Amino acid sequence: MSAFLLAVGVGAIAQVVIQIVPSLRDKDGRLLEPATVGGVAVGLPTMFLTGSLVTA
């Protein structure tokens, strides 16, 4: 049961990534635009710090 639920969670994450990645591309189809890289560079540490502050 836990493997099934983990697979459902991974599938949901993959679906979100598939939906969001096309909107990150610029007009030329490039994915690594400075704004995109900056947003990811700020967002990942922010998520990590927020997750470390919130305990279960």
C-alpha positions as CSV (number, residue, x, y, z in Angstrom):
1,M,0.0,0.0,0.0
2,S,2.8,2.4,0.9
3,A,4.5,1.7,-2.4
4,F,1.3,2.4,-4.3
5,L,0.7,5.7,-2.5
6,L,4.3,6.7,-3.0
7,A,3.9,6.0,-6.7
8,V,0.8,8.2,-6.8
9,G,2.7,11.0,-5.1
10,V,5.6,10.7,-7.6
11,G,3.1,10.7,-10.5
12,A,1.5,13.9,-9.2
13,I,4.8,15.6,-8.9
14,A,5.8,14.5,-12.4
15,Q,2.4,15.9,-13.7
16,V,3.1,19.3,-12.1
17,V,6.6,19.4,-13.7
18,I,5.2,18.5,-17.1
19,Q,2.6,21.3,-16.8
20,I,5.0,24.0,-15.5
21,V,8.2,23.5,-17.6
22,P,6.7,24.7,-20.9
23,S,5.7,28.0,-19.2
24,L,9.3,28.6,-18.2
25,R,10.6,28.6,-21.7
26,D,11.2,32.0,-23.5
27,K,10.1,32.8,-27.1
28,D,13.1,31.0,-28.6
29,G,12.4,27.8,-26.6
30,R,15.4,28.2,-24.3
31,L,14.8,26.9,-20.7
32,L,17.9,28.4,-19.0
33,E,17.0,32.1,-19.1
34,P,18.5,34.3,-16.3
35,A,15.1,34.9,-14.7
36,T,14.4,31.2,-14.6
37,V,17.8,30.3,-13.1
38,G,17.4,33.1,-10.5
39,G,14.0,31.9,-9.5
40,V,15.1,28.4,-9.0
41,A,18.3,29.5,-7.2
42,V,16.2,31.5,-4.7
43,G,13.2,29.1,-4.6
44,L,15.0,25.9,-3.7
45,P,16.9,27.2,-0.6
46,T,13.7,29.0,0.5
47,M,11.8,25.7,0.4
48,F,14.6,23.9,2.2
49,L,14.7,26.6,5.0
50,T,10.9,26.7,5.3
51,G,10.8,22.9,5.6
52,S,13.5,22.9,8.2
53,L,11.6,25.4,10.3
54,V,8.3,23.4,10.2
55,T,8.5,20.2,12.2
56,A,6.1,17.4,12.0
